[in-house]
């Protein structure tokens, strides 16, 4: 039997986005991972392969956190809810300072979210400039 996707509503999406902002700006990979289920899949345009599972995601964000002095992620506009209420999306702008060389960096992206039991099951990050990290972060 195929699993049904979780149906979302505006209140859930708004609450999730608030939790996402807090987690991503906290410099705590555990808080980010806590938003996800055990089998989460994260696909993003700066990587050739998807991250699979909460532990891989925790390690990935932990590595990013260790490479920066400061970081701020800000929601751009309002989050989106798909017409069939199975996906949410948000536009983001991130800025920070890398530890190596103290260089500033910034990016813009769109993220698409799917959920199971109120946790992320699928997370897709699409960057406006897919090569931003290679050019901006040493």
N, C-alpha and C positions, 0 to 999 in steps of 0.2 A: 504494500500500500504506500503510495507516495505521500510525503509529508506536505501538509498545507502550510503556506507561508503565513506568517503572523500578520493580521490586519492591524494597521496603524491608525492613529487619530492625531489630530493637531496637538493635543495636550501631551501625548507620549513623545512626539517628535520634539516639541519645545523642551521638555524635561531632559530628553536624551542629549540635545545640543548643549544645554547648560552643563550637564555632567561631562560632556566631551571637552568643552572649553576648560573646565576646572582640571580635568585629568591631564590634558595635553600641556597646559601651562604650569603644571605642578612640578615638573622635572622628576616624576616618579613613574617608572615604567609599569609598576604593579597597578597603579590607578588606571592606566590606559588599558592594561590587560583585563582588569576587572569588568570592563564594559563588554567584553567579548565572551562567547561561549568557548568550550574546549576545542571545538573543531573549526574555529573561524578561519576564513580564507581572506587574506589581504593581497590585493593586486594593485600595483602602482607603476606608473609610467617610467620611473627612474630605475626600475629593476627588470631583469629578464625573466625572473621566476617569481612565482607567488609565494608568500609566506603562508604556511599551513599550521594551524594550531596556536593556542594561546601562548605556549612557551616560546615558540619561534618569534611571535609578535613581541613578547616581552623582551627577548634578547635584542631584537632589531631596534626597538625604541630605546632600550637601555644604552645601546651603542651610540645612537644619535644624541641622547642626553649627555653622555660623557664627552662628546665632541663640541659642546657649546658652553659659552659663559652665560648667556641669557637667551631667552626665547619667548616670543609672544605670538599666540595664534588668535586672530580675530575673525569673527563671523562677518561676512559681507552681505548685507541685506537680510532677508528672512529665509529660513529653511523651506524646502519644497517637499510636498507629499505627492506621490504618484496618484494618478486618477483611480487606479485599482486599489489604492491604499496598502500596497505591499512593500513599497520602497520609499525611502526618504533621501534627500540630497541637500547639500549645503555648499556654498561658496566660501572660501577661506583666504585669508592673507596671513602669511607668517613672516616674522622678522626676527633676527637674532644676531649674535656675535659668536663666531667660532673661536674655540680655544686656541687652535693652531694659527698663530699670526694675528689674532684679534680682528679678523676681517668681518665686516657686516655682511649680512645676506638677507635676501627676501625672496618670497615666492608667492604665487597665487595658484590655487587649485580648486577643483570641484571634487567632492566626495559623495559616493552613492552608498547607501546602507540598506542591508536587509537584516531581519531579526528573527530569532527563535527564542521563545520564552523570555522576552524583554532584553536579550543580549544580542550583540552583533554576531551574525553568522557569516555575512559576506560584506566586505569593505573594499571599495574600489576608489583609488586616488588617481585623478587625472590632472596633471600639472599643465598650466598654460605653456610653460617652457620646459619640456621634459629633460633638458640638459642643464637646468639651473644649478643643480648640486655640483656637478663636475666643474663648472666655471666659477662658482662662488664660494664653495666650501673646500678648503685644502684637505 
